[in-house]
């Protein structure tokens, strides 16, 4: 059996989000862990950097 795993990747630092199996949505899982996925995928660390410089 072949299993496909997907994950979000941060557009700034390349960090990988949680693994999502075929039946799961990688965006939903990433958002549940604090990621922002609205055009630009950002991990929680990059979001924190943005907030600290604003």
C-alpha positions as CSV (number, residue, x, y, z in Angstrom):
1,X,0.0,0.0,0.0
2,X,1.2,3.5,-0.8
3,X,0.5,6.2,1.6
4,X,0.7,9.9,0.7
5,X,1.8,12.3,3.4
6,X,1.3,16.1,3.0
7,X,2.5,19.0,5.1
8,X,2.6,22.8,5.0
9,X,6.1,24.3,4.6
10,X,6.9,27.8,5.9
11,X,7.4,30.2,3.0
12,X,10.1,32.1,5.0
13,X,12.2,29.6,6.9
14,X,11.3,26.3,5.3
15,X,10.1,24.8,8.6
16,X,7.7,21.8,8.1
17,X,4.3,21.6,9.7
18,X,2.5,18.5,11.0
19,X,2.1,15.4,8.7
20,X,-1.3,15.0,7.2
21,X,-2.4,11.6,5.8
22,X,-4.4,11.4,2.5
23,X,-7.7,11.9,4.3
24,X,-6.5,14.8,6.3
25,X,-6.1,18.5,5.3
26,X,-2.6,19.8,6.0
27,X,-3.8,23.4,6.3
28,X,-6.3,22.5,9.0
29,X,-3.7,20.6,11.0
30,X,-1.1,23.4,10.6
31,X,-3.6,26.1,11.7
32,X,-4.5,24.0,14.8
33,X,-0.8,24.2,15.7
34,X,-0.6,28.0,15.3
35,X,0.4,28.3,11.6
36,X,-1.0,31.1,9.4
37,X,-2.1,29.8,6.0
38,X,-3.6,32.7,4.0
39,X,-1.7,33.1,0.8
40,X,1.6,32.9,2.6
41,X,2.2,29.9,4.8
42,X,4.0,31.0,8.0
43,X,5.1,28.9,11.0
44,X,4.5,30.1,14.5
45,X,8.1,31.2,14.9
46,X,8.0,33.5,11.8
47,X,4.6,34.8,13.0
48,X,6.2,35.7,16.4
49,X,9.1,37.4,14.6
50,X,6.6,39.5,12.6
51,X,4.7,40.4,15.7
52,X,7.9,41.4,17.6
53,X,9.1,43.8,14.8
54,X,5.7,45.4,14.3
